[in-house]
Every structure is written in C-alpha cells, then in structure tokens.
Amino acid sequence: MTPSTPQPTEFDEEVPLATVTDAAAATAAGSVVRNSVWSTLGMILPQAYTLAGSVLIARFLGAASVGRVSFIALVQATLIMLFAQGLPKALLRYTGETVGRGDAGAVRDLANLFTRIGAATGLLCGVGMAAVGALGSTPRGAWVFAGVAAAAMITQSFPNAFLLGIQRWNTATLAGLIPASIGMAFKIAWLIGGGGITGLFGVDAAMALVTLGASSLLARRHLRHLGTGRHVDRVLRARALRFGLITSLGIIVTLVVWRRTEVFFLAHYSSDTEIALYSVPFSAMTALLIVPQAASATLSPAFATLFGAGATDRIANGFARSIRLITLMSVGLAALTIACGGELIRLVYGPAFQGAGRVIVILALPVPLVSLLYTCLAILLGLGRQWVPILTDSIAAVFNLGLDWLFIPGHGAVGAAVANACAQALGSIPILIYTTRLIGGSPWTLRGTGGAFGAGTAAAICGWFVVHMLGGIVGVTAGLLVTVAVGGAVLRLLGAVGAEDAAWLQAVVAAPLRRRFAG
C-alpha cells in the first residue's frame, strides 16, 4: 500500500477494493458474526444431540451403558481428531490465505490434493477400528459401525475444510446438521423400541456417509465457481503439507489435555459408573464451550484471508475486540454452570448421577481461560503459528497424565476433574500471553476484566445459593434467573462493558437483528 492509501482502523469496517483483494474486503465484522452464528449452530446442535442421547441411554439402558458408549465414542473421537484435524486445518488455513492473494488455480489444486489424502486416511482408520470389534471387543457390531462412521467423518473433514476456508459456513453447517437431526430422530425411536448400543452406532454410520456425500458435492460445486484453471504451486503444497503434519503432531499431545484421557484411567482404576459420572459433566462442559469455540473458529479463515492480503491493522483490532467479548461471554457461562449445572444433571439423568455435581463445578472453573485459548489458537492458526501451542500442550499433557495417576485411583471422577481442570489452565495461560505479545498491545482493561470476573463470582454465588435452597426444577429456574440478574446488575454497576464495544455490538449484532425481525 502507498502512504496515501486509507488504512482500515476497525475490524468491522469495509475495506475499499483498491486496497486489498475482493475476498479480504468481504471479510468484515458482519460476515464474521454471521459465520459465527452458523458455526455455533453447526457445533451446538450435534453436541446437544449427543447429550440427549446419553440421557436416553441412561434412562433406558442404565449408567453402565452410558460409560460403555462413552468409551467406544472416545476411541472413535480420538481417531477422528488425529486424522481430521491437522491436515484439514492446513487446508482451511492455506485456502483462506491463497484466496486472499487471489490465486484461484492454486486453491483448486490444493483442495484436490488434500481430498485424495483424506480418502486414504479415512479408509485406513475405519478398517483399524472395525478390526477392534472383529477381534473380540464388545459389542462387536458397535465397534464395526463406529469404524465406518470414523472413516466417513475423516474423509468428509477435507471437503468441509475447503468450504470453511472460503468462508461458506452456512453451506458446510447444513451439510452436517440435517443428517445429524435425522439421525437423532432414528436413535430416539430405536431406544424407545428396545434397541441396544449397536444400533445407535449403526445410525451414526449411516448419517456420516450421507454427510460425506453432501459435503463432497457442495465442495465440487464451489470449486467450479472458482473457474476451471489449475495452478500447481509446489511451494504452497509443501508449506501446507508441512503445516498439517506439524499440527497433527500437536494434536497428539492435545488429546491428553482436551479429550477425556481420564476415561482410560477410570476404565483401569475404577468402573463404568465412574466413567459416566465424569463423562456426562465433561460432555456438558464441551457443549457449553461450543459457543466461544464456534465464535472463535470463524476467525481462522478470516484472519488467514486478511494475512494473505496484508491487512495487519485489521487483525490487531479484531483480536482485541474478540478477547474482550469472549471474556464477558465465558465468565457468564461459567457462572451459570457453577450455579445450576449439578442440580440440572441430577434432574435430567436421575439420582444415580448425584455425584456429577461436584465434577461439573470443578470443570467449570477454567472455562474463561479455555474460551480465550480457543480465540488465540484460531488466530495463531490463521497466522500460521504452530510451535508454541505444541510445546505448551506437550508440557500440559505430561502434567495432566501425572495428575491422572495421582488423583484418579483414590478419588475417581472427582480426581479426574481436578486433573483435567488444572492441566487446561496450565495449557491456556502461556498461549494467552504469547498471542497477546505477538499481536501487540493489551486487549484487557482493569475495569473490563475485573468487572467481568467480579460480576461472574457474585452471580455464581447467589445463583448457587438459590438452587440449593429450593432444589428441583423450581430451584434451577430461580437460580438461572438470579444468576443472570445479579451478573447483569454488577456488570452495569462496574461499567465492565466499554462504550466502544457496546457501540460495536449495537451496530453489528443488535441492529441487523432488529432489521431482520422488523422486516
């Protein structure tokens, strides 16, 4: 840019087409917020279906069956995370950057290359997991169906990553959400009809294959929109593959801290019931974190596009505002969980899950740190930075395993929660510091951050008191209302939401909603 070129000062400003590529110009706050809504919808509904399924399994088949399903699902999720995260994230990141540079031919070549790799790795992982069932693990059919689903989901992650890289969040979301909704209906009918665990995984396998077909067709359609030219950029290929392999290495250690590794310790030292007492609160917290995680996920292709276009000022402004708003959101979510989570689990799952209340309170404590971590990781992914997260997660993983060994044998699910919460905090803080220094400046203010945590603490204490005084559905309802009311009042009293952020929310979120509903 020349010195006379107008520089964007806010992440939400539209940038003149003369200054950056069309793709970067389209990457404004309005588009990011819309993508965040789709991302949240696409992540929260499947997780809600998972929680609803676990409730039905607990009611129809018992707590031990919840533990068994959780164990099989954990093995499946581990394979999916290992092979559907690293390389697909590389495709997403470099698609965004290459689109930002305006090189459509290179995007086509990259998408075709990674799709072939995805099909091969998906087939390999699916056969491996199905072999576990064939060799005697029970229920055998459940393991085989879980393998089929894993193969389809790993393969599907690559066309899905391309769609996210070009910021087609609505298209990618609907491709997965519609089959997931249909599958949930079949699962409910299956359990009501007296079916067992194997059929549930069979439904998952069928819907995963449908999702794979839909995502592949949609990705090919958008590839055609980029034109017919193909530009084989071997340097770009090498960079993207190297990025994906390094990211996959980091995911191995990430699995220890962020994906219920404690279940393996519980399976060895404890029982299926203790697995259930830990897995249900862990799944609930995973669902809770979907909102900040989904909002943060849309930042990766957006920042990669801006990075490719050289719009660095917009990156810094977008990072600062994202951190401030995610802090407010995550502290509120943690307060609601501490106040109402334990009693809500007991009501939904039954008296056998009374012990899950202490577990969910412990797991809720690091929620603000983890939410901010998601934002930082999304931005680092968009900027192509990998090694610091990998090193930090490696240290946290060793720490996590040591605490698992120390606490789980004598304390079961509660010990597992303590180990995981401590490891998540350790894995989050260094990344927050590193990302803040990398971007430059400080996104926090004493009034904003202190006010958010002060409001959250007051709200959690008042809400928890009401819930435990009244109990039952009345207590949960009253506790929810008190938590929200106290939190909002203290935030307003302390002036925790700055005038600039309030105006941004009004312009980018509230005003479009009013126009939509008014129309």
N, C-alpha and C positions, 0 to 999 in steps of 0.2 A: 504494500500500500504506500502511496505517496503521503507526505505530511499533510497535504490538503484534504485527504480523504476523510470524511466524517467517521469517527470511531464510535462503535456502539458502547454505551455505558451501562446498560442493563441487560440482563439475560432475556427479558421479555420484550425487548424492542425488535421490531422487524428490521433487518439489515438491507440496505439498498443492494440490488442485484449487481451493481457495478463494483462492489467491494469484495464480495465472496461469491461462491458458486450458488446456483439455484437451490441446491439441497441444503446448504448452510443457511441460506436466507429463510427457508421454510422451517428451520429448527429454532422456533421461538417458544416462549413460555406457554402460550396457548396450546401448541401442538404437544409439548412435553406433558402438560397437565392432562390433555385428552388421552395420550398414550398411557399415562399413569392410571387413569380410570380403567382402561381396557386391561392393563397389566394386573391391576388389583382384582378385577372381576375374574380374569383367567386363572389366577392363583388361589383366590379365597374360596371360590365355589367348589373346586375339586377337593380342597382341604376340608371344607365343610361336609362334603360327601363322605370323606374318609372318617371324620368324627362321627357322623350319623351312622355310618356302617359299624363302627366299633360299639356304639350304643346298642344297636340291634343285635350284634353278636353277643354282647354282654347279657342282654335280656333273654335272648333265645337259646344261646349255647353256653353261657357262663363265663366267668372271669378267666379261667384257664385257657379257654378257646381264644379270648382276646390276646392273651400272651403268645399263643402259638401262631396266630395270624400275624401279630406284630413281628415275630422273629423271622418268618418267611418274607414278609414285606421289607424288613430291614436288609436282608441279604439281597433281595431284588433291587432295593433303592441304592444299595452300595454299588452294585454293578452299574446301574444307570448313571449314578453320579460320576463314577470313574471314567466312563466312556461317552457320556452325553453332556459333559460339562467343559472339559479342556479344549478339545478341537472345535466343538460348536461355538464356544466363546471366542475363539480365534476367528472363526468365520464371521461372527457377528461384528467383532471389533474392526476387522480389516475391510468388511463390506462397507461399514459406515465411513471409514477413512477414505476408501477408494471412491465411493460415491461423492464424498466431499470434494475430492480432486477432479471429479467429472470424468473418470475413466470407466465407462460402462462395459467396454470389452473385457477389461481385466476382472471386473466383478463377475461376469458370466463365467469366465474360465475358473475363477476361484470357487464359485458355487458348484460347478460341475465336478471339480477335483474332490472337494470335501464330501459331496454327496456319495461318491463312489467309496470313499474311505468309510463313511458312516454305514453303508450297507454291509460291508465286510465285517466291521467290528460288531455290529448288531447281531449278525448271524452267529459269530463266534461265541458271544456272551450268552445268547439264547440257548445254544446247544449245551454249553457248560452248565447252566443252571438246570436245564431239563435232565441232564445226566445225574445230578444230585438226587433227584426223585427216582430215576430209574435204578440207581444203585442202592435204594432202600430207605431214604429219608421219608418220613410220613408227614402228612398224607401225600402219597406219591403223585397223584393227579394234580394236587395243588402246586407242587414244585414244577411239574412239566408245564402247566398253564402259566405259572409265574415266569418261566423261561421264555415262552412265546411272547408274553407281554413285554418282557425286558428287551427282547430282540427288536420288536416293533417300535418301542419308545426310543431306544438308542438310535435306530435308523431315522426316525421321524425328527429327532432333535436337530438334524442338519438342515433340512429344508425350512424348519421352523426358525433356526438361527438366521438364515438368509432373509426371511420375511421380517424379523426383528431388526436386522441390520439396515434394511431400507425403511425402517420405522412404519411397517404395516402391522401395528399391534392389534387392530381390530380384526384383521383377516386371520392372523395367527391364533388369536384368542378363540374365535368362533370355531375354528377347525378342531380345537381340542375340547371346547366346552360343550358343544352339542352332543358328541358321543359320550362324554362323561355323564351328562344329565340323563341320557337314555340308559346308560349302564347302571346308574343308581336306582332307577325305577325297576330294572330287572333284578337287582340284588335284593331290594325290599320284597318283591314278590317271591323270590327264591327262599328267603329266610322264613317268611310267613307260611310258605308251603311246606316247611320242614326240611329244607335243604341244608347241606353242611358246608364246610370250608372249601372243598374242592370246586364247587360250582361258583363260588364268589370269585375265585381266581380265573375260572373259565370265562366269566363275563368280562373281567378286566382284559383278558387276552383278545377277545372279540372286538372290544371297543378300541383297544390300542391299534389293531390292524385297520380299523375304519379311519382313525385319526391319521395314521401314516398315509393312507391313500389320499385323504383330503388335503393334508399339508403338501404332499408331493405335487398334486395337481395345481394347487394355488401358487406354489413356488415357480413351477414351469410357466404359468401364465404371466407372472410378474417378470420373469426372465425375458420372455418375449417382448414385454413392454420396453425393455432396455435396448432393444434392437437386435439385429442378427450378427453383428460383428463380434469377433472374439480376439482378445489381445492376451497372448501368453506372456505374462510378466514373471520370469523365473525368479527374479529377486523378491518380488511380492510373495510368490508361492513359498519360497524358502523362509521369509520372515514370518508368514502366517503359520506355517507348519512348526517352526521353532517355538513360536509363541504358544501354540496349542500344546506342544509336548511339555514345555515348562509349566504351563498352567495345570496340566494333568498331574505332574509331579506334586504340585502344591495341593491338589485335591486329595491326594493320598493322605497327607497329614491333616487336611481339613476334616476328613471323615471322622477322625478321632474326636475332635472337639465339638463338631456341629451336627453329627448324625447318629446319636444314641449308641455310641460304642459301649456305654454302660450296660446295654442289654446283654452283650456277650458275657460280661462279668456276672450279671444277675442270673443268667442261664447256668453258669458254672457253680456259683456260690449259693444261689437261692432257689426260687420256684417260679413257675409260670404266673402265679398270682402276683408276686413282687414285680415281675416284668410288666404286668398290666398296670399296677399302681404307679409305676414310673412312666410307662409308655403313654398312658392316657393324658396326664398333665403335660408331658413333653409334646404330644401332638397338639394339645390345646394351645401351648405357647407357640408352636410352629404356625398355627393358624392365626394367632394374634399378631405375630411378626410379619405376616404376609402384607399387611397394609404398608408399613415403611419399606419392606423389601421390594414390593412391587413398584412403589413410587420411585425408589432408587434405581431399580433395574432399567427404567427407561432412560436414565442419564447416560448409560454406556454408549449406545449408538449415537445419541445426541452430541455428547462430548467428543466422540471419535470423529463425527462429521465436522464439528467446529475445529477440532485439531487439524484435520486434513485441509481445512480452508484457511487455517492460520488465524482464526478469531479468538485469540487467547484472552482478551479482556472479558469477553462474554463467559468464558469458562470460570474465571475467578469470581465474577458476580453471581453466576448461577450456583457455584459451590457454597458461597457464604449464605445465601438465602436458603438453600436446601438444608444446610446444617441447622440453622435456627428453627425452621419449621418442623423438621424431623424431631428435634429435641422436644418441642412442645407436644407433638403427637405421641411420641414414645413414652414420655413421662405420664401422660394421661392414661395410656393403655396399661402401663404397669400398675398404676393406682387402682384402676378398675379390677384388674386381675387379683391383686392382693386383697381387696375388699370383698369381692364376690366369688372368686374362682373356686375355692374349696367347697363352699356350700352348693354351688351350681353343679359341680361334678357329682357330689353325693346325691343330689336330687335327680339328675339325669341318669346316672349309671346304677344307682341303688346303694344300699347300706354297705355292701361289700367294698365299696371304694371310699369309705370314710377316711382311710389313711392317705388318700391322694391329696387332701387339703394342704398338709404341710409341704408336700413336694411342690405343688404349684406356686406357693408363696416364695419358696427358695428360688425356683426357676424364673420368677418374675423380676427378681431384684436386678439382674444385669440387662434387662430389656432395653433401657435407654442407650447403654453402651453398644449393644448389639445392633440396634437400629441405626445408630450413627456409623457403625462399622460397615453396614450394607451400603450406605451412601458413599463412604470413602472407597470401598472396593469397586463399586460401579464406576466411579470417576477414574480410579487407577487403571481399570480395565480399558476405559475409553482412551486413556493417555498412553497405554502400552507399558505400564509399570507392573512388574511381577515379583521381583526377588524379595522385596521387603515383606509383603504378605506371606510368601512361602516360608521365609526364615522365622517370622513371628509365629505362624501356625505350627511350625516344627517344635519350637520351644513350648508352646501351649499344649501340644499333643503329648509330649513327654511328661509335662506337669499333670495333664489330665489322667494319663494311664497310672501314674504314681498315686494320685488321689483315689482313683478307682480301686486300686489294690489295697489302699489303706482303709477306706471307709465302707466299701460295699459288703465285705464279708460279715461285718458286725452290725451294719445299720440298714442293709437292704436298699429299698427305693429312696429313702431319705438320704443315705450316704451317696447314692448315685447322683441325686440332685445337687448336693453340696459340691461334689467333684466337678460336675459339668458347669455349674454356675461360676465357680472360681476360675476354671480354665477359659470360659468365654470372656470373662473380664480381663484376664491376662492377655488373651489374644486380640482384644479390641483396643486397648489403650495405646499401645505403640503405633498402630495403624492410624489412629486419630491424630496423633502428634506428627507423624511423618507426612500425612496428606496435607495437614494444615500448613506445615513448613514448605512443602512442595508448591502449593498453590500461592502461598504468600498472604500475609495479613492474618487476622484472627476473626473468625465468624461469630465468636461469642462475646457477650457483654455481661457484666456483673448483674445488672438488673434483669436482663432477659433469662440468663441461665439460672441464676439464683432464684428468681421468681418462679420459674417453671418447676424446679425441684421443691421449693417451699410449698407451692400450691399442690403438687403431687403428694407430698408427705402428709399434709393436712387432710387432703381428700381421702387418701387411703386409710388413715387412722379413723376418721369419722365414719366412713362407709363400712369399714370392718366392724366397728362397734355396733352399728345399727343391725348389720347382718346377723351377728352373733347374739344380739339381744332378742331379736324377733324370730329368726330361723325360718326355714322353709321358703316357699316361693314369695311369701309376703316380705320376708327379710331380704331376699335377693333383690326384689323390685325396689324396696325402700332404700336399700344400700346403694343400688345403682344410681337412683335419683339424688341421694345425698352426696355421693362421690362427685357426680357431675356438677351439682350446685356449689359445693364447697370449693372445688377446683376452679370453677369459673369465677367465683367471687374473689378468691385470693389472687388469681391472675390479674383481674381487673384492678384490685386494690394496689398491687405491687407494680402495675404498669409493665408487665413482663413482655407484652407484645408491642414492639416498636411501631411508631407511626408509619414508617416506610413499609414494613411487612404487612401491616394492616391494610394500607392502601393497595399493595400488590394483590393480596387475597381478594379484596373488593373488586379490583379491575379484572383479574384473570380467572377467578373462581366464581364469586358471587354474582357478578353482573351477567356473565354468559348463562348461568343457571336461571336467573330471572328472565332473561330474554327467551330462553328455550321454553320455560313453562308458561310464560305470558303469551307466547305465540301459539 
